[in-house]
Amino acid sequence: MRHTLMKIGVLLLLKFSASIGIAADKPSEYNLNEGGDIRSAFPFPYESIKNSNISLNKSWDELPEKEKNIVRGYYEKMPAGDEPPFPLEGLMPLYTAFSGAHRKMGIAGDLNLIARIGSDGTVQEVKNYSRLSSQAVSVYAKIVLLTKFKPAKCAGQACVMDFPLHFSFVHN
């Protein structure tokens, strides 16, 4: 099999989903911004991972303020003091796990997921907005469900919030 390259971006779609996981018990404090091209809707550009505007190997606390503001900017009316959820160990563990699953499955296409992150940092629900097979989506959703997140903060308190993910799997 030829070497594969995974491109990372992120998602902004809030319609036509198939849910995987458990239902959230509370609504999110902030919604993701709607409209526009999903490839430019969130902090990660729809380009090679090496061109990401967000450090992949840093936790939220380790991110420079400029990168935190990029992430905050993709939520509706989020004040500077509030924080979105973020993978506890940064984005690289998700990238690594998704890349490994991709090598085994050999699929090509876009994976678009939105994870509902609880106030304790656990993933409560993963919604799929992809056209990949349900089997492939199930594998990726399970990876997300096993990922621990830094919970979102709303007015200084942990709160429920969505976290979008977009991965583009390409064969070279």
C-alpha positions in Angstrom: 0.0 0.0 0.0 1.3 3.4 -0.9 2.2 5.8 1.9 -0.8 7.7 3.1 -1.0 11.3 4.0 -3.6 12.5 6.4 -4.7 16.1 6.2 -6.3 17.8 9.1 -8.8 20.5 9.2 -11.9 20.9 11.3 -15.6 21.0 10.9 -18.4 23.3 11.1 -21.6 21.4 10.1 -24.6 21.2 12.4 -27.1 19.3 10.2 -27.9 15.8 9.0 -26.2 13.7 11.7 -26.0 10.1 12.8 -25.3 9.9 16.5 -22.8 7.6 18.1 -22.4 7.5 21.9 -24.7 8.6 24.6 -26.9 11.6 24.7 -25.8 14.7 26.5 -27.7 15.6 29.6 -27.3 19.4 29.1 -27.2 21.7 26.1 -23.9 23.3 25.1 -23.3 26.8 26.5 -21.9 28.0 23.1 -22.7 27.0 19.6 -20.3 26.7 16.8 -20.5 29.4 14.2 -22.7 28.4 11.3 -22.2 29.1 7.6 -19.2 29.4 5.3 -16.9 26.8 4.0 -16.1 24.1 6.6 -12.6 24.0 5.4 -12.0 27.5 6.8 -14.4 27.3 9.7 -12.2 26.2 12.6 -8.7 26.6 13.7 -7.1 23.9 11.7 -6.6 24.7 8.0 -7.8 22.3 5.4 -4.2 21.6 4.4 -1.4 19.3 5.5 -1.0 18.9 9.2 2.4 20.5 9.0 0.7 23.8 8.1 -1.7 23.8 11.1 -2.2 27.1 12.9 -2.6 25.2 16.2 0.2 23.3 17.8 -0.6 19.6 17.8 1.7 18.6 20.6 0.5 21.0 23.2 -2.3 20.9 25.7 -4.7 23.9 26.1 -2.6 25.3 28.9 0.5 25.1 26.8 -0.9 26.8 23.7 0.2 30.4 23.1 -2.6 32.9 23.7 -2.7 33.6 19.9 -3.6 30.0 19.2 -6.2 29.9 22.0 -7.9 32.9 20.5 -8.0 31.2 17.1 -9.9 28.3 18.7 -12.2 30.6 20.7 -13.0 32.5 17.6 -14.9 29.7 16.1 -17.6 29.6 18.8 -20.4 32.2 18.8 -19.8 35.1 21.1 -17.2 33.4 23.4 -15.7 35.9 25.8 -11.9 35.9 26.2 -12.2 34.5 29.7 -14.2 31.4 28.6 -12.6 28.4 27.1 -13.7 25.7 24.6 -13.0 22.0 25.4 -9.7 20.7 24.1 -8.0 17.3 24.0 -6.3 17.0 27.4 -3.0 15.9 25.8 -3.3 18.1 22.7 -4.3 17.1 19.2 -1.4 14.8 18.4 -2.8 11.6 20.2 -6.0 11.9 18.1 -4.0 12.5 14.9 -1.8 9.4 15.7 -4.8 7.2 16.5 -6.7 8.3 13.5 -3.7 7.8 11.2 -3.2 4.3 12.6 -6.8 3.4 11.9 -6.6 4.9 8.5 -3.5 2.8 7.6 -5.4 -0.4 8.6 -8.7 0.5 6.8 -7.2 2.3 3.8 -10.2 4.5 3.2 -10.1 7.9 1.5 -12.4 10.8 2.2 -13.4 13.4 4.8 -14.3 12.5 8.4 -16.5 15.2 10.0 -17.4 14.6 13.6 -18.7 16.8 16.5 -18.0 15.6 20.0 -20.2 16.8 22.9 -17.8 17.2 25.8 -19.2 17.0 29.3 -18.4 19.3 32.2 -16.1 16.5 33.5 -14.1 16.3 30.2 -15.6 13.1 29.1 -17.1 12.7 25.6 -20.8 12.3 26.0 -21.7 11.9 22.3 -20.2 11.9 18.9 -22.2 13.0 15.9 -21.2 12.1 12.4 -21.5 14.5 9.4 -19.4 12.3 7.0 -20.1 10.2 4.0 -17.7 7.5 5.1 -18.9 4.0 5.8 -20.7 3.5 9.1 -18.0 0.9 10.0 -15.2 3.4 9.5 -17.1 6.2 11.3 -17.7 3.8 14.2 -14.0 3.2 14.6 -13.1 6.9 14.6 -16.0 7.7 16.9 -14.7 5.1 19.4 -11.3 6.8 19.3 -12.9 10.1 20.1 -15.1 8.6 22.9 -11.9 7.3 24.5 -10.2 10.7 24.4 -10.1 12.7 27.6 -10.7 16.4 27.2 -10.1 19.5 29.2 -13.7 20.6 29.8 -15.0 23.9 28.5 -15.2 26.8 30.9 -18.2 29.2 31.0 -18.0 32.1 33.4 -15.3 30.3 35.3 -17.2 27.0 35.7 -16.8 23.7 33.8 -19.6 23.4 31.2 -20.8 21.2 28.3 -19.7 22.3 24.9 -19.1 20.7 21.4 -15.7 20.1 19.8 -15.6 19.7 16.0 -13.1 17.5 14.2 -12.4 17.2 10.5 -9.8 14.8 9.1 -9.2 14.3 5.4 -7.8 10.9 4.5 -5.9 10.9 1.2 -4.0 8.2 -0.7 -0.7 9.4 -2.3 
